[in-house]
Amino acid sequence: MRKFVVTIALASLSIASFGQIVSLTSAETAKLKSAIKNDEETKKLYQGFEKSTLKYLSEQPNPIDTIRTEGLLKGNPKKVKTQQALADMSKIFALALEYRITSDQKYLNKSVEFLSAWAKNNKPNGDPIDDTNLDPAVEAYDLIKTDIPAAAKKEIEKWLSETAWAEINSKRMKAGRGTAINNWNAHRLKVVGEIGYTIHNQELINWTIDNLKSHININLYADGTSLDFKERDAMHYHIYDLEPMLKLAIIIDRAKGENFYTYESPKGSSIKKSVEWLIPYIKGEKQHEEYVNTTVKFDRDRAKNNEPGFAPGSMFKPGLALPVLRFSVYFDPAQSDLLKQVSGNPSTWQKVLDELKHK
């Protein structure tokens, strides 16, 4: 497979100083433990999390050799089998987090057992829409990597590295292909970047940053719209494009890198502008009928398959933008009120974890 030549620039932060920035830092974990001890609401939410995580100790890993979700309709046997296997992802992360909270070795051992099973059995195929599902496993490894036995650590990092390089060298990345510049590339960048920062691979990090700049220039427009919105005529895909870019921008910022939320490309596009373009639709000041003029056959196929939300003319629902708001509030705290409004401001365990990373 063809490999891209990456120019290794001087990093503003040494690899050795990259802590657990993809998941939670030691300071953030300490803050979480304090909240569990001293805040009744957090304590109650933790008890629910603890109860469900305890069950995972008696479960067995269910890795799949090849993740298959992209391009498959709901109900497709390959997609169903993959979805069943991907239930492992939340278990891996929960076990890792519970270990960090309790220091109980049994949670570490079980999380490593799951991670090792996936490392042994899963074969990367360079499809970012499939690989984006691995986020919780990458975050879990980031949480516990300093405490993992050397043999397991080597095996897991080899799997993660192979996943990242499969993305970089994929035929889907070749110039001239739509998948090299649309939402696929946004997810590709996020996958490669989070793995790079997790396993401390500067080559992967530099490749990610160089290509993120190119992606913002090609994929996003100065008026705030995006290539994916133009092609799909759907806020759904504008959001699906922004979500991984925002997550990656947070990781880079936490590593003391450039602020890619406000970064403007040579043509004046930015993640910030594309988030702000979405805001009036989230607030209900503007409406949009989804997929009416989509140019993609798969969208029409899903409509024929009666998959919810994909029928041409379906009205955009603000709740679909929650992933963007959850991440963008990291850079723009002023969006907190809108996030509360759209989410209903429920007290959830995920909300507790999200707020630990807020500036």
Secondary structure, 3 states (H helix, E strand, C coil): CCCCCCCCCCCCCCHHHCCCCCCCCHHHHHHHHHHHHHCHHHHHHHHHHHHHHHHHCCCCCCCCCCCCCCCCCCCCHHHHHHHHHCHHHHHHHHHHHHHHHHCCHHHHHHHHHHHHHHHHHCCCCCCHHHHHHHHHHHHHHHHHHHHCCHHHHHHHHHHHHHHHHHHHCCHHHCCCCHHHCCHHHHHHHHHHHHHHHHHCCHHHHHHHHHHHHHHHHHHECCCCCEHHHHHHCCHHHHHHHHHHHHHHHHHHHHCCCCCCCCCCCCCCCCHHHHHHHHHHHHHCCCCCEECCCCCCHHHHHHHHCCCCCCCCCEECCHHHHHHHHHHHCCCCHHHHHHHHHHHCCCCCHHHHHHHHCCC
